Amino acid sequence: MTNKVKITFVLPENLQRDLKEQIVKDGYDLRGKSRWVSEAIERLIETEGFAELVKLNDEMKGFEKLESVVLSRQIKSQLDNAIICVRKEYPSIEGVQSRIMRTAIVQRLLRF
């Protein structure tokens, strides 16, 4: 059994472009994208009230670009727990995993 899990999600084209630019600016190579996104997920989940940020991210439109990252089992487990937290607070939200991924990326882009 592998220690990595591949996650695929959709995001708007401009967010995908910003993500790729920021990864390079932060000194990660393109293989570092998964590490950058993993760090973003961890930071989001550590943020108090992160479920509300995920809910606010609901306003995002135009998910035309498919993106994939490879996460460690530990990060995937944290992501699964975060999905449960968001669902408990906002039971009607759909596509929670993708939303968390997008929110994590946006929050990391905003904080740097």
C-alpha positions, -999 to 999 in steps of 0.1 A, spaced: 0 0 0 14 34 -10 18 63 14 5 88 -12 -31 95 -24 -38 114 -56 -66 140 -54 -81 156 -84 -102 188 -82 -114 216 -104 -106 253 -102 -110 285 -122 -84 291 -149 -72 323 -132 -67 305 -99 -48 277 -116 -25 303 -132 -20 322 -99 -12 289 -82 15 279 -107 30 314 -106 31 314 -68 46 279 -66 75 291 -87 78 324 -68 80 304 -35 109 285 -49 92 252 -55 97 233 -87 67 221 -106 69 188 -88 67 208 -56 31 217 -64 18 188 -42 39 199 -13 28 235 -17 -9 225 -18 -4 201 12 11 229 32 -19 251 22 -43 225 34 -26 221 67 -26 259 72 -63 262 63 -73 234 87 -53 250 115 -72 283 109 -100 289 135 -133 289 117 -119 274 85 -154 258 77 -167 293 73 -140 302 48 -149 270 29 -185 281 29 -176 316 17 -156 300 -11 -190 288 -24 -192 320 -44 -164 310 -67 -176 302 -103 -160 288 -134 -144 255 -126 -129 247 -159 -95 235 -151 -87 200 -137 -58 199 -112 -42 170 -94 -20 168 -64 -5 138 -45 -10 140 -8 5 120 20 -19 97 39 -15 119 69 -27 150 50 -55 130 33 -66 120 68 -66 156 79 -86 165 48 -111 138 55 -116 151 90 -120 186 77 -147 174 52 -166 160 82 -162 193 101 -175 213 72 -204 189 66 -215 191 102 -216 229 101 -230 232 66 -248 200 57 -261 213 23 -227 220 8 -218 199 -22 -183 190 -34 -167 197 0 -133 182 -8 -128 203 -39 -140 234 -20 -115 228 8 -87 224 -18 -97 257 -35 -101 275 -2 -67 263 10 -50 276 -23 -68 309 -22 -60 315 15 -23 307 10 -22 330 -21 -38 358 0 -14 354 29 18 358 10 
